[in-house]
Amino acid sequence: AMSSSILARFLDYNFQLIFDNVHFVQAINTSGIYQQIIHMNSEDAFIAISFPRYSQSTIKATAYAKKCNANVVAITDSVTSPLAAYANELLIARSDMASFADSLVAPLSLLNAIIVAVSARNKDNIEQTFGKLEKLWEENQVYKKDV
């Protein structure tokens, strides 16, 4: 669950730069998840990320999203993943466990490809966002100039 959360945070961070209506749903506990997604409907997209040992919280939230007629995108390791049954779109990425740590290379590459594709389709929004950010960063001396 932790490695999936890291992947979801990466996607959230980048999607926040593209869209103004992105919400990171934290799977701290099941009741907390429902408070975050209670207003979901057919206008929403729900991106679920889960790899073995599949988080029950993520599975239940994904089932609820499907019940709400949200467009469910599942990012997981196989067509037999518990998320597959609820997905409108199923994206597969291997997540091998060579040691105690999951390998996130394939899922991260998939997310990066999604971000690049979505960015290309929303170029004007991104240019506006980064124009505003660059101005704010300069005004607030966020980054050191010409080191």
C-alpha positions as CSV (number, residue, x, y, z in Angstrom):
1,A,0.0,0.0,0.0
2,M,2.8,2.4,0.8
3,S,4.5,2.0,-2.6
4,S,1.1,2.6,-4.3
5,S,0.6,5.7,-2.2
6,I,4.0,7.1,-3.4
7,L,3.0,6.5,-7.0
8,A,-0.4,8.2,-6.4
9,R,1.4,11.2,-4.8
10,F,3.6,11.5,-7.9
11,L,0.6,11.5,-10.2
12,D,-1.2,13.9,-7.9
13,Y,1.7,16.4,-7.8
14,N,1.9,16.5,-11.6
15,F,-1.8,16.6,-12.2
16,Q,-2.1,19.5,-9.8
17,L,0.0,21.5,-12.3
18,I,-2.4,20.6,-15.1
19,F,-5.9,20.5,-13.6
20,D,-7.6,22.6,-10.8
21,N,-9.8,19.8,-9.6
22,V,-7.5,17.0,-8.5
23,H,-8.0,15.4,-5.1
24,F,-5.6,12.9,-3.6
25,V,-7.6,10.3,-1.7
26,Q,-5.7,9.0,1.3
27,A,-6.3,5.4,2.3
28,I,-5.5,6.0,6.0
29,N,-8.7,4.2,7.0
30,T,-11.8,3.1,5.2
31,S,-14.2,5.5,6.8
32,G,-11.9,8.4,5.9
33,I,-11.8,7.4,2.3
34,Y,-15.6,7.6,2.0
35,Q,-15.7,11.1,3.4
36,Q,-13.3,12.1,0.6
37,I,-15.2,10.5,-2.2
38,I,-18.9,10.8,-1.0
39,H,-19.7,13.3,-3.7
40,M,-18.2,11.4,-6.6
41,N,-20.4,11.0,-9.7
42,S,-20.3,10.3,-13.5
43,E,-18.5,13.6,-14.1
44,D,-15.5,12.3,-12.2
45,A,-12.5,10.1,-13.0
46,F,-11.1,7.9,-10.3
47,I,-7.6,6.6,-10.7
48,A,-6.8,3.6,-8.5
49,I,-3.3,2.3,-8.0
50,S,-2.7,-1.0,-6.2
51,F,-0.1,-3.7,-6.4
52,P,0.2,-7.0,-4.4
53,R,-0.7,-7.3,-1.6
54,Y,-3.6,-5.2,-2.8
55,S,-5.0,-2.7,-0.2
56,Q,-8.5,-3.5,0.8
57,S,-9.2,0.3,1.3
58,T,-8.2,0.9,-2.3
59,I,-10.3,-2.0,-3.6
60,K,-13.4,-0.8,-1.6
61,A,-13.0,2.8,-2.7
62,T,-12.6,1.7,-6.4
63,A,-15.8,-0.4,-6.1
64,Y,-17.6,2.6,-4.6
65,A,-16.3,4.8,-7.5
66,K,-17.7,2.3,-10.0
67,K,-21.0,2.3,-8.2
68,C,-21.1,6.1,-8.5
69,N,-20.6,5.8,-12.2
70,A,-17.2,7.5,-12.1
71,N,-14.8,6.7,-14.9
72,V,-12.4,4.3,-13.1
73,V,-8.9,3.9,-14.3
74,A,-7.0,1.1,-12.6
75,I,-3.2,0.9,-12.5
76,T,-2.1,-2.5,-11.3
77,D,0.0,-5.5,-12.1
78,S,-2.3,-7.9,-13.9
79,V,-5.8,-8.6,-15.4
80,T,-6.4,-10.8,-12.3
81,S,-5.9,-7.8,-9.9
82,P,-8.9,-7.2,-7.7
83,L,-9.1,-3.7,-9.2
84,A,-9.7,-5.1,-12.8
85,A,-13.3,-5.9,-12.1
86,Y,-14.2,-2.2,-11.4
87,A,-12.0,-0.6,-14.1
88,N,-13.3,1.2,-17.2
89,E,-9.7,1.4,-18.3
90,L,-7.1,-1.1,-17.0
91,L,-3.4,-0.2,-17.2
92,I,-0.9,-2.9,-16.4
93,A,2.6,-2.3,-15.1
94,R,4.8,-5.0,-13.5
95,S,5.9,-4.4,-9.9
96,D,8.4,-7.0,-9.0
97,M,9.7,-7.5,-5.5
98,A,13.4,-8.4,-5.7
99,S,13.9,-7.6,-2.0
100,F,11.7,-6.2,0.7
101,A,11.2,-3.1,-1.5
102,D,8.9,-3.1,-4.5
103,S,10.4,-2.2,-7.9
104,L,8.5,0.9,-9.0
105,V,10.3,1.3,-12.3
106,A,7.5,0.1,-14.6
107,P,4.6,1.8,-12.7
108,L,6.6,5.0,-12.5
109,S,7.4,4.9,-16.3
110,L,3.7,4.3,-17.0
111,L,2.7,7.3,-14.8
112,N,5.3,9.4,-16.5
113,A,3.9,8.5,-20.0
114,I,0.4,9.3,-18.8
115,I,1.6,12.7,-17.5
116,V,3.4,13.5,-20.7
117,A,0.3,12.5,-22.8
118,V,-2.1,14.5,-20.6
119,S,0.3,17.5,-20.6
120,A,0.4,17.5,-24.4
121,R,-3.4,17.7,-24.5
122,N,-3.5,20.6,-22.0
123,K,-0.6,22.6,-23.2
124,D,-2.3,26.0,-22.8
125,N,-3.3,25.3,-19.1
126,I,0.3,24.3,-18.3
127,E,1.8,27.3,-19.9
128,Q,-0.5,29.6,-17.9
129,T,0.2,27.7,-14.7
130,F,4.0,27.8,-15.1
131,G,3.9,31.4,-16.2
132,K,2.1,32.3,-12.9
133,L,4.4,30.0,-10.9
134,E,7.6,31.4,-12.4
135,K,6.4,34.9,-11.5
136,L,5.6,33.9,-7.9
137,W,8.9,32.0,-7.6
138,E,10.8,35.0,-8.7
139,E,8.8,37.5,-6.5
140,N,9.3,35.3,-3.5
141,Q,12.9,34.3,-4.3
142,V,12.1,30.6,-4.1
143,Y,15.1,29.6,-6.1
144,K,18.7,30.9,-6.0
145,K,19.5,32.8,-9.2
146,D,22.6,32.0,-11.3
147,V,24.6,29.9,-8.9
